[in-house]
């Protein structure tokens, strides 16, 4: 997806490039090259929407979950489980006091790692499976106030803008912009990440 985004970027197809970079970022959230190229592509789109500020705690959780890729976090959780159960077996199955004491020290440490890494893994899995974000693919698009072509125009969008899809009625999807505006567009005018 990263290389595909680079190819689209060089051809001037910003909506396709942003879509590919967003998909690459979903697979490797902490990759600085993907983030840099995505920021460059976003500088070339027309719409500049200021997002609603998020709570500091949400920012911290996002930063923590972006530290390691999903596959690495799965390995950490599995390794911590193995250490936890091995420590439990050694703590209560070994007759040597020194080995049992070391194993008893490993039990709470590995339990803490299992709980924390498991929580991060849960957040990553939910975010990885979330398909509610989309990229506007049409050059110019008018969002409506309701899922009807005769409805009042809500706002105008341009290609490459990231939106959140929250509902669908027939061929219409309800989108929410980063600043909180809500409108309806045809489902073919955007592509989910």
N, C-alpha and C positions, 0 to 999 in steps of 0.2 A: 504493500500500500504506500509506503514511503517513496519508493522509486516511481510508482504510478503517479503519485502526487507531483513529483518533480517533473515528470514528462508533461502532465497537464499544465503545470505552471509555465513551463517553457513555451507551450503552445498558446498561452494566454487564456486558457479555459479555467478561470478562477473558481467557479462553482465546483467543477469536477476535482480540481486540485485540493480545495478545502475539504471536500467529502473524503477523498483518499487520505489526506493527512489526519482527519478526525478518526477515521477507521484505524489508521496506524497508531494513533495516540491511545486508542482504546486497548490495543494489544500491548503497547509498551508505554504506560502513562508517564514514566519518569524520563523518557528519552529527550535529551536537550536538542538534538538535531531536528526531530519531528516538531517539537514545540517552537523552535526558531522559524522553521519553514512555514508553519501554520500562521505564526504572527506576521510573517512577510506577505503571505497570501491574503490575510485579512486586511492588511494595509491597502490592498488594491481593489477592495470592494467599495461600493458607493455608500451603503448604509453604515452609519456610525451610531450605534445604540448604546447608551450608557446603562450598564446593568444595575439592578437594585442591589445595594450593598448587602452582603451576607454576614451573618453572625460570626464572630471571631472563632467560635468553637467549630463551626462548619468548615472554615478555612483550615484549621488545624487538622481536623479529621481528613480532609482532602489531601493535605500535604503528607500526612502519615501514610495514607493508602497509596500515594504515588511514589513512595520511596522504593518499593520493590515490585517487580512484575508479579502478576497473578500466579504464574507457574513456580516462581521462586518461593512465594509465600506458602503454596501448597506443600512444597518440600520441607519448609521449616516446620509447619504444623505436623507433618508426618514424622519427622525426625524427633520433634519434642514429645510426641505420643510414645514413640519407641523408647526414648530415654526415660519418660515417666514410668511406663510399665516395667522396664528393666530395673529401674531404681526401686520400685515397689517390690519386685521379686527378690532383689538382692537384700533389701532392708529386712525382709521378714523370712528369707530362706537361707541366709548365710550365717554360719556359726561364728565367724571371726568378727569380733567387736569393731575393729577398725574399719573393715569393709562395710559393715552394716551402718556405722555412723556416717560414712561418706555417702552411702546410698540414701540415708534419711535426709541429708542436706540437699541432695539432688532432687528429691521428690517435690518440695515446694517451688524450687527454681524452675523445674520443667513444667510444673502445673501453671505457674504464672505465664511462661512462654506459650503454652498451649492456649490459655484463655485469651491473651492479648493477640497473638498471631491468628487465632481462630476468629476473633472479632474483626480484625482487619481483613481477613479472608472473606468473611461474610459480606462486609461492605463492598469489597472488590467484586465479588460474585454478583451482587445485586446491581452494581453499576455496569458490569460487563454485559449482563443480560438485559439491561434497560434499553429498549428500542424506542424511546419517546422523543429523542432528538432527531432533527432532520435539517437538511440544507436546502434552501430555496434554489431551484434549478432554472427557473424562468428568468429571462433578462429583466423584465419589468412585470410586476404582479400587483394587482389591487385586491387587498383582503376585504371581505364583506363582514357586515355585522351579524349575519345569520347565514345558514347554508342554503342560499337561494340566489340565483343569478340576478334577480330583480331587487335584491336587498341593497341597503345604503352602503356606500363605500366606507370602510373603516380607516385604512391607511394604505400606503403604497410601499412595496418592498422591491428589492433588486436582488439579482443572483448572488449567491455565495453567503447569504445571511443564515446564521444558525438560529433555528426556532425549536420550540418544544411542542410536540404534538400531544394533545390530551384527549381528543374525542374524535369520532368519525360517524358521519351520517351519509350513507350512500357513497357518492364519490367526493364528498366534501370532508375536510379534516379541520378541526379546531386547533389553531396555533396560538402560542403565547410567546411574545418577544421577551428579551432580557429585561426590558424596562417595565414589564407587566401588562402591556397592551395585548388584547385578545381579539382575534379575527378568524374568519373562515376562508379557506382556499381550496381549490381542487387538489385532490391527492396526487395527481400527476405533476403538479407544479413543484413538488419537493420530493426529496429522496431521503429515506431514513438512514442514519449512520449505522 
